[in-house]
Amino acid sequence: MIVSSRGASCRAKEFTMPPCIEGSGSFVLSFLDEALLAQLLDSLRATTGHVWHVEEAESSETEGALCGVAVDVRVDGDVPCRLRCAADRLPPEHLALVQSIAGLLAVCIAQRLACAREQLHRIATEAALADHGKRMMLLADSLPVLIHAHDKDGRYVFWNKECERVIGFTAEQVLSGDFPGVSWMYAAYADPMAKYHDIHDSGRDYRDMELTLRCADGEFRTFAWTNISRQCPIPGWSGWEVGMDITARLQTDRALQEQLRFMESLIQAVPYPLYIKDTSLRYVGCNQAFAEFAGRSMEAMRGLTAFDLLKEEDARQVEAFDLEVLASGDRRQCEVLFPHADGSVRNVLLEKKAFYGNSASPRGLICVFTDITEQRRHEQQLLRAKQQAEQASQAKTRFLANISHELRTPLNGIMGATELLLAEELTQDQREYLGMVRSSTTNLLRILNDILDLSSLDEGRLAITALPCNLPRALEGLFKLFAVQAQWKRLQFSWTIEEDVPRNVVLDMERLRQALSNIFWNALKFTEQGEIAIRVCLEPADFPELDPAVAVPLRIEIQDTGIGIAPDQQARIFEAFSLAENVMTKKYGGAGLGLAISHKLAALMGGRLWVESEEGAGSTFFMALPVALP
């Protein structure tokens, strides 16, 4: 505290208020008790004989003529006010008294300021807490989850808009004094509700507690509740909870469970062994049929792999196949040896398909397998029977070929002797008899030649020799011979060679002549009246891949008006030693080799032979060949 005698030019030190106090020195002076101040000033006047007063520190700036003795009142280093009198100076004992009174005033002001600061701090803290709570409630009110809070008596003190929307009760209803608090909730089941109250009242924490409640509209909905904290940041809150409406999720879960039960029933109803594997190729489920086949329970199958059931080599094959199925997603089949519960090893056909969830990646695979052991046994029996039949057929063919070779020599001798006799002078009867011998011998030689050709075709010994030739000229020469034969049987005969048929080609004309002759003789044999017509043309549809600069698609059609062939017999006529019906053999004769040889010759030349026929209306034989150009 400084005591000084100043004139008008003297300036008091500026007083700075504390940060929490705003205003001028008059605000500080308001902290002094008026009665106490009057008593102190009276005491100074009585002692010093001068009139004293308290002035604000800033007042000396406006009082230019004022001078006298001034004593500063210092509070925390500042001078909010001073004591002043009009005397020019004071004796030391009076000055000491004034200084003591100034100190007393400073203490009073400091105490009052400290109280003011504390009060203002409390007000500011309460305001900040109120503002924080307001912001938290605004935030909680806007969140898309259910949030409510209650006081220590269990009455609701906060109810956000999501609670209003989902549960149906308004905040006004819930926060009213008449609302029964947490006990209002009516649970669909008594046990969960009792558990909720027990945990809630005990103060224990809980998370995702499911509770089914009846909402304002009477509908039952299920919620999952979680208490956030027992230390609530908002005054008046004793506890608060966050909830979510899980009704739709539970309905979906129930529907999924029902679907899974249905799928389980469906899997068990399948009469074939069935199992399911995950992407790690472990069994995760199967039906009873598979468990019985493998000799294990359904529970024991879970977690096993193919190596637990099969031999190592078979297991590797199965797992490699499983990986292919998972990678491709396609349905695939494979065959494997699988041990049966009775100790036998069975042939099983596995049919597998990957299955998917919501993503594009497979979740696993499902397999249905069939025990084909008996089927494979029958196939082996059929294969052995076929091999035996083929061996017998080959033996028969070799036997006939050998016999044919043996018969051709005496038949050629008979033919030669017959020709020599026919050159002699004979009676009409003798010539007729020898003609019959020559005709029979010729037919027999034709059959023997057919047998030899068929044997060569079956054994792959007959080769095709393609040579350049004039195709129209060669065919016309053959057709003229056919015309003579048709004339003998009083049948009309015609042929047509289209203009686009090339003149010069490269083919085995001898084998083509043989194949066409067999077809013609067949038509001649089964046609009693009418006509036989031959057409030669090019048909690109038969060989669409041919390069026209290299080869041409030749087609030869032989049509007759004979007896025709029944649909169920048409495939048999190209088999060796067979006619359409056995009765045909008796009526028309023949060994049934001609069409079989022609069919094989057509295939040997890279083409094919087929027939279109209607019983009673005739037949048309088609031969399609790729013919090379020179």
NORUR-V555268 format. One record per residue. N is the residue number from 1. RES is the residue in one small letter. OMEGA is omega as a letter, one per 40 degrees, with the letter a starting at -180 (none if undefined). BURIAL is + if it has 9 or more other ideal C-beta (glycine too) atoms within 8 Angstrom, else -. D_LAST is the distance of its C-alpha to the last C-alpha in Angstrom with 1 decimal. Layout:
n: [N N]
res: [RES RES]
omega: [OMEGA OMEGA]
burial: [BURIAL BURIAL]
d_last: [D_LAST D_LAST]
This chain:
n: [1 2 3 4 5 6 7 8 9 10 11 12 13 14 15 16 17 18 19 20 21 22 23 24 25 26 27 28 29 30 31 32 33 34 35 36 37 38 39 40 41 42 43 44 45 46 47 48 49 50 51 52 53 54 55 56 57 58 59 60 61 62 63 64 65 66 67 68 69 70 71 72 73 74 75 76 77 78 79 80 81 82 83 84 85 86 87 88 89 90 91 92 93 94 95 96 97 98 99 100 101 102 103 104 105 106 107 108 109 110 111 112 113 114 115 116 117 118 119 120 121 122 123 124 125 126 127 128 129 130 131 132 133 134 135 136 137 138 139 140 141 142 143 144 145 146 147 148 149 150 151 152 153 154 155 156 157 158 159 160 161 162 163 164 165 166 167 168 169 170 171 172 173 174 175 176 177 178 179 180 181 182 183 184 185 186 187 188 189 190 191 192 193 194 195 196 197 198 199 200 201 202 203 204 205 206 207 208 209 210 211 212 213 214 215 216 217 218 219 220 221 222 223 224 225 226 227 228 229 230 231 232 233 234 235 236 237 238 239 240 241 242 243 244 245 246 247 248 249 250 251 252 253 254 255 256 257 258 259 260 261 262 263 264 265 266 267 268 269 270 271 272 273 274 275 276 277 278 279 280 281 282 283 284 285 286 287 288 289 290 291 292 293 294 295 296 297 298 299 300 301 302 303 304 305 306 307 308 309 310 311 312 313 314 315 316 317 318 319 320 321 322 323 324 325 326 327 328 329 330 331 332 333 334 335 336 337 338 339 340 341 342 343 344 345 346 347 348 349 350 351 352 353 354 355 356 357 358 359 360 361 362 363 364 365 366 367 368 369 370 371 372 373 374 375 376 377 378 379 380 381 382 383 384 385 386 387 388 389 390 391 392 393 394 395 396 397 398 399 400 401 402 403 404 405 406 407 408 409 410 411 412 413 414 415 416 417 418 419 420 421 422 423 424 425 426 427 428 429 430 431 432 433 434 435 436 437 438 439 440 441 442 443 444 445 446 447 448 449 450 451 452 453 454 455 456 457 458 459 460 461 462 463 464 465 466 467 468 469 470 471 472 473 474 475 476 477 478 479 480 481 482 483 484 485 486 487 488 489 490 491 492 493 494 495 496 497 498 499 500 501 502 503 504 505 506 507 508 509 510 511 512 513 514 515 516 517 518 519 520 521 522 523 524 525 526 527 528 529 530 531 532 533 534 535 536 537 538 539 540 541 542 543 544 545 546 547 548 549 550 551 552 553 554 555 556 557 558 559 560 561 562 563 564 565 566 567 568 569 570 571 572 573 574 575 576 577 578 579 580 581 582 583 584 585 586 587 588 589 590 591 592 593 594 595 596 597 598 599 600 601 602 603 604 605 606 607 608 609 610 611 612 613 614 615 616 617 618 619 620 621 622 623 624 625 626 627 628 629 630]
res: [m i v s s r g a s c r a k e f t m p p c i e g s g s f v l s f l d e a l l a q l l d s l r a t t g h v w h v e e a e s s e t e g a l c g v a v d v r v d g d v p c r l r c a a d r l p p e h l a l v q s i a g l l a v c i a q r l a c a r e q l h r i a t e a a l a d h g k r m m l l a d s l p v l i h a h d k d g r y v f w n k e c e r v i g f t a e q v l s g d f p g v s w m y a a y a d p m a k y h d i h d s g r d y r d m e l t l r c a d g e f r t f a w t n i s r q c p i p g w s g w e v g m d i t a r l q t d r a l q e q l r f m e s l i q a v p y p l y i k d t s l r y v g c n q a f a e f a g r s m e a m r g l t a f d l l k e e d a r q v e a f d l e v l a s g d r r q c e v l f p h a d g s v r n v l l e k k a f y g n s a s p r g l i c v f t d i t e q r r h e q q l l r a k q q a e q a s q a k t r f l a n i s h e l r t p l n g i m g a t e l l l a e e l t q d q r e y l g m v r s s t t n l l r i l n d i l d l s s l d e g r l a i t a l p c n l p r a l e g l f k l f a v q a q w k r l q f s w t i e e d v p r n v v l d m e r l r q a l s n i f w n a l k f t e q g e i a i r v c l e p a d f p e l d p a v a v p l r i e i q d t g i g i a p d q q a r i f e a f s l a e n v m t k k y g g a g l g l a i s h k l a a l m g g r l w v e s e e g a g s t f f m a l p v a l p]
omega: [a i a i a i a a a a i i a i i a i a a a i i a i i i i a a i a i a a i a i i a a i i i a a a a a i i a i i i i a a a a i a a a a a i a a i i a i a i i i i i i a i i a i a a i i a i a a i i i i a i i i i i i i i i a a a i a i i i a i a a i i i i a i i i i i i i i i i i i i i i a a a a a i a i i i a i a i i i a i i a a a i i i a a a i i i i i i a a i a a a a i a a a a i a i i a a i a i i i a a a a a a i i i i a i i a a i a i a a a i a i i a a i a i i a a i i a a a i i i i i i a i a i i a a a i i i i i i i i i i i i i i i i i i i i a i a a i a i a i i a i i i i i i i i a a i i i i a i i i i i a a a i i i i a i a a i a a i i i i a a i i i i i i i a a a a i a a i a a i a i i a a i i i a i i i a i a i i i a i i a a a i i a i i a i i a i a a a i i i i i i i i i i i i i i i i i i i i i i a i i i i i i a i a a a a i i i i i i i i i i i i a i i i a i a i a a i i i i i i a a a a i i a i i i i i i i i i i i i i a a i a a a i i a a i i i a a a a a i i i a i i i a i i i i i a i i i a i i a i a a a i a a a i i i i a a i i i i a a i i i a i i i a a a i a i a a i a i i i a i a a a a a a a a i a i a a i i a i i a i a i i a a a a i a a a a a a a i i a i i i a i i a i a a a a i i a a a a a i i i i i i i i a i i a i i i a i a i a a a i a i i a i i a i a a i a none]
burial: [+ - + - - - - - - + - + - - + - + - - - + - - - + - + + + - + + - - - + + - - + + - + + + - - + - + - + - + + + + + - + - - - - - - + + + + + + + + + - - + + + + + + + + - + - - + - - - + + - + + + - + + + + + + - + + + - + + - - + + - - + + - - + - - - - + - - + + - - + + - - + + - + - - + + + + + + - - - + + + + + + - + + + - + + - + - + - - + + - - - + - + + - - + - + - - - - + + - + + + - + + - - - - - + - - + + + + + - + - - - - - + + + + + + + - - - - + - + - - + - + + + + + - + + - - - + - - - - - - - - - - - - - - - - + - - + - - + + + + + + - - + + + + + + + - + + + - + + - - - + - - + + - + + + - - + + - - - + + - + + + - + + + + + + - - - - - + - + - + + + + + - - - - - + + + + + + + + + - + - - - - - + - + + + + + + - + + + - - + - - - - - - - - - - - - - - - - - + - - + + - + + - - + + - + + - - + + - + + - - + + - + + - - - + - - - + + - - + + - + + - - + + - + + - + + + + + + + + + + + - - - - - - - - - - - + - + + - + + + - + + - - + + - + + + - - - + - + - + - - + - - + + - + + + + + + - + + + + + + + + + + + + + + + + + - - + + + + + + + + + - - - - + - - + - - - - + + + + + + + + + + + + + + + - - - + + - - + - - - - - + - - - - + + - - - - + - + + + + + + + + + + + + + + - + - + - + - + - + - - + + + + + + + + + + + + -]
d_last: [138.2 139.6 143.0 143.5 145.9 143.9 144.6 142.6 140.0 139.3 135.8 135.1 132.0 129.1 128.5 124.8 124.3 122.1 118.4 119.0 122.0 121.8 124.8 127.8 130.9 132.6 130.1 131.3 134.9 134.2 133.9 137.6 140.1 142.5 145.6 145.0 144.3 147.6 149.5 148.2 148.9 152.5 153.0 152.0 154.4 157.2 156.8 155.9 157.8 154.8 152.4 148.9 145.7 142.0 139.6 135.8 134.5 133.0 136.3 137.9 135.4 137.0 140.6 141.3 145.2 145.3 146.4 148.1 147.3 143.8 142.5 138.7 137.5 134.4 131.8 128.9 129.5 129.6 132.7 132.4 136.1 139.4 143.2 145.3 148.9 150.8 152.9 152.3 152.6 153.5 155.5 153.5 154.6 153.5 150.2 149.5 150.2 147.8 145.1 145.6 145.2 142.1 140.6 141.5 139.7 136.6 136.5 136.8 134.0 131.7 132.2 131.5 128.4 127.0 127.5 125.7 122.8 122.4 122.6 120.1 117.7 118.0 117.3 114.3 112.9 113.4 111.7 108.7 108.4 108.7 106.0 103.7 104.2 103.5 100.2 99.2 100.0 98.0 95.1 95.4 95.7 92.4 90.3 87.9 89.5 92.6 95.7 99.3 102.4 105.8 109.2 111.2 112.4 108.8 109.0 106.0 106.5 102.9 100.2 97.1 95.0 92.2 94.8 95.9 92.4 91.3 94.5 96.0 99.5 100.6 102.2 105.4 105.6 104.8 107.1 110.0 112.9 112.6 109.1 109.3 107.1 104.7 106.2 104.8 101.4 100.8 98.3 96.2 97.0 100.4 99.4 97.2 100.0 102.6 100.5 100.1 103.8 104.6 102.3 103.3 107.0 106.9 105.4 102.4 99.1 96.2 92.6 90.3 92.8 91.3 93.8 93.1 95.4 96.3 95.8 97.8 95.5 96.1 92.6 92.2 90.2 89.7 90.4 90.1 93.3 93.9 97.3 96.9 100.2 103.8 104.8 104.3 104.3 105.9 109.6 110.2 107.0 107.5 103.9 100.6 97.4 93.8 91.8 88.4 87.4 85.0 85.0 81.4 80.3 82.1 80.7 77.2 78.1 79.4 76.3 74.2 76.3 76.0 72.2 72.2 74.4 72.1 69.0 71.0 71.8 68.2 66.9 69.5 68.6 64.9 64.8 62.1 63.0 62.7 63.5 63.5 62.9 63.7 61.6 63.2 61.7 65.2 66.1 68.3 68.5 67.4 68.4 70.5 67.6 66.0 69.4 70.0 66.6 67.2 70.8 72.4 74.3 72.8 75.2 74.3 70.6 71.2 70.3 68.4 64.8 62.0 63.4 66.6 64.9 61.8 60.9 60.0 56.3 56.1 58.2 56.0 53.0 54.9 56.2 52.8 51.4 54.5 53.8 50.2 51.6 54.2 51.7 49.2 51.6 49.1 49.9 48.6 49.0 49.4 50.8 53.7 56.3 59.7 63.1 65.1 68.8 69.3 67.8 64.4 61.1 59.0 55.4 55.6 53.0 54.0 53.0 54.1 54.4 56.1 58.9 60.3 63.7 64.4 62.3 58.5 58.9 58.8 62.2 60.9 58.8 59.5 58.1 58.2 57.3 56.8 57.8 54.7 56.1 56.2 52.8 51.4 53.4 52.0 48.4 49.1 50.5 47.5 45.1 47.1 47.1 43.3 42.9 45.2 43.5 40.1 41.7 43.3 40.0 38.3 41.3 41.1 37.4 38.1 41.1 39.2 36.4 39.1 41.0 37.9 37.3 41.0 41.0 37.9 39.8 42.9 40.8 38.7 42.2 43.5 40.5 40.9 44.7 44.2 41.9 44.6 47.4 45.6 45.4 49.3 51.8 52.4 54.4 52.8 53.7 52.4 49.0 48.9 49.6 47.0 44.4 45.3 45.0 41.5 40.4 41.8 40.3 36.8 37.1 38.4 35.6 33.1 35.0 35.1 31.3 30.9 33.4 31.6 28.2 29.9 31.6 28.4 26.9 30.2 30.4 26.8 26.2 23.5 20.0 16.6 14.3 10.7 9.2 6.9 9.3 10.8 11.9 15.0 16.3 16.1 17.9 20.4 21.4 22.1 23.9 26.1 27.4 28.1 30.0 32.2 33.1 34.0 36.1 38.1 39.0 39.7 37.2 35.3 31.5 28.9 25.3 23.4 19.7 19.5 18.3 16.0 13.9 10.4 10.3 6.9 5.8 6.0 9.7 13.2 14.3 17.7 18.6 17.6 19.8 22.5 22.5 22.7 25.3 27.5 27.5 28.3 31.1 32.5 32.6 34.1 36.7 38.0 38.0 41.3 41.0 38.9 35.2 31.7 29.0 25.2 23.1 19.4 18.4 16.9 19.3 18.8 22.1 20.8 18.6 20.0 18.7 14.9 13.4 12.1 9.9 8.1 8.8 11.1 14.5 14.9 18.5 20.3 24.1 26.5 30.0 33.3 36.9 38.2 40.7 38.6 38.8 41.4 40.2 41.7 40.0 36.4 35.5 37.0 34.9 31.9 34.3 34.7 37.7 38.6 39.0 40.1 43.7 45.4 47.0 43.6 43.5 46.7 45.9 42.2 41.7 38.6 38.0 36.1 33.0 30.3 29.6 30.0 27.3 24.9 25.7 24.9 21.7 20.5 21.5 20.0 16.5 17.3 18.7 22.2 24.4 27.6 30.3 32.6 35.6 39.2 41.7 42.9 40.3 37.0 33.9 30.3 27.6 24.6 21.4 19.1 15.7 13.1 9.8 6.6 3.8 0.0]
